[in-house]
Amino acid sequence: MARPREFDEDYVLDQALHVFWDKGYDSTSLADLQEATGLTKSSLYKAFESKEGLFRRVVERYHRDHLGFRVHALAQPTPKRIVESLLDGIVALHTGKETPSGCLVTLAALACSADARPLGDELSESRNAFERRLRARFEAVKDAGPLPAGMTSHDAAAFISTFIQGLAVQARGGATRRQLRQLVAAVLKSWPDK
């Protein structure tokens, strides 16, 4: 019979999430994870098999606990309202007082070494999957409100996805919530109401 775990898994995952979010996947060492979680190397490996295994669990938690606003945003009735809700959530995420700046997924994917390239590719695919969901939603509500002049649903989704990644990089570079909101306001001005 397996022995019960002697640690709070939620606590460990939350602590590891903050370390990975702050330092990125490649720059986070086992020593960093041990210090943050209070676990020994053998306990981390028993529970999560590897640093990559722990990171995958952290990414699941990140999606669940920090990206839930995207569901609400995609439920909005017009393209502009979708974008406004989505970008408001992104700015709040990237500049939260209780979390590191930027986006765990975007920043980890950008900074993956050759050894971690398969993991980086998975993270990029996760972003691409959301872009496809956004495109499908724009297509579904295109009769309820216009997209920017000359843009298809594909173009608009690609633009917003790229803009979101840029916001993550700007936030990591020190941009404030106010500065990011100004960028969002500029984008929204180009998005027609009707």
N, C-alpha and C positions, 0 to 999 in steps of 0.2 A: 504494500500500500504506500502511495506517495505521501511524503510529509507535506503538510501545509506550508505555504510560503510564510516567511517570518518578516515580511515587510508589506507596507501598504502600496499596492501596485499603482493606484491612482496618484499617490504622492510622487512615486518614482517617475511615472510618465510625465507628470506636470513639471517636475524639476528638469528632466531630460529635455523636454520640449523647449524650455526657456534657454537651456545651454545651446542646443542645436540652432534655435532661432537667432540667438545672439552671435554665435561663432560660425555657423554654417556646418555642413556635414564634415567636410574634409578637415577643417581647423579644430574640430572638437576631438579631444583625446579621451582615451579611457580614463585617464587621471581626472580630467574635467568632469566626466560623468560620475565617477566614484565620489568625488568631492561634493557634487551637487546632490546626489541621491543618498549618500551615506552607505552605499553597498560596496562590497568587495568585488574585485574583478570576477572571481568565480561565481558569485551570486548573480551578477549581471549576465554572465554567459549562461548560467543554468536557466535563468528566467527568460532571456531573449535571444539566446544562441550566439549573437554577435552584435557588434556595434550597428551593423546594417539592419539586423532584426529589430533592435531597439528603435532605430530611426524610423523604420516602416510603421511601427506601432505609434510613434510620436506623430507621424504624418496623418495617420487615421484620426488621432485625437485632435490634431490641428483642424482637419476638415470638419469634424463634428462640433468642436467647441468654438472655433474662431471664424469659420466660413459659413455658418448657418444663415447669415443675413442674405446670402445669395438666393436662397429659396424665396424669401419675401420679395427680393428685387425682381426675380424672373416672373413672379405672379402679378406684377403691375400691368395695367391695361393698355398702355401705349409704349412705343419705343422710347420716347423721351423720358417717361416716368421710370421705365426699367433702368435706363442709363443713370438717371439722377439718383435713384435708390441704391443702385449698385455702387456708384462712385462715392456716395456718402458713406456707405459701409466700408469701402476700401480705405478711405481717408481715416476713418475712426480706427480701423484695424492697424494701419501702418503707423499711427501716431498715438497708440494707446499708452496710458500712463503705467499700466501694470505689465506691459509686454515690451519686448525689444522692437525697434523700429523696422519697417519694411515687411516683407513677406517671406516666411520660412521656405516655401516651395520655390518661389522665383529665385531667391538668393542662393539657395542650396544647389539648384540646377545650374546656375551660372558659374558657380565656383567648384564644380566637380573635377577632380583630377582624372587622368586617363584610367586609373584603377577603378574609380567609382562611376565611370561613364555610363554603364548600364542603368545605374540608379538615377543618374541625371536625366537619361533618356525617358525613364518612367515618369519622373517629375514633369518633364516637358510634355509628355503625353497627357498627363493629368490636366495641365493648363490648356492643351489643345482640345481635350474633351469638353472643358467648360466653354471654350470658344464655340464649339459646335452646338452646345446647348443654347448659348446666347443667340447664335445665328438662327436656329430653329424657332426660338421664341420671337425674334424680330419678324421672321417670316409669318408666324402665326398671327401676329397683331398688326401686320403692315397696313391693313385697312382701317385700323383704329387711330392711326397717326403716322405722319411721314418720317422717313429717314432723311438725313442731310442730303442736299441736292446732289444728284449724280451717284449716290451710293446704293448698292444692293444690300440685302441682308448679310451677305458674305463679307462685303467691304466694311460695313458698319461693325460687325462683330470682330473682325480682324483689327480694326482701328481701336475699338474700346479695349480689346485684350492687350494690344500693344501699349496703349496709354496706361492701363493698370500696371503693367510691368514697369513702365517708366516711373510711375508714382512710387512703386516699391523701392526703386533705386534712388530716387530723390529723397525719400524718407530716410533710407539708410545713410545717405550722405548728409543728413542733418536738416532737411527741409522741415519746417514747422507745419502744424495742422492748418494754420492760417494760410501759409504759402500754398499748400496742396489744395486747399479749398478755392483759392484764386485760380489755380490751373483748371480745376473742375468747372468753375463758373465760366471760364473762357470757352471750354469745350461745349458746355450747355448752351451758350449763346449761339453757337453755330447749328444747334439742333432745333429744327422748326417745331412749333407747338401744334400747328394744324396745317 
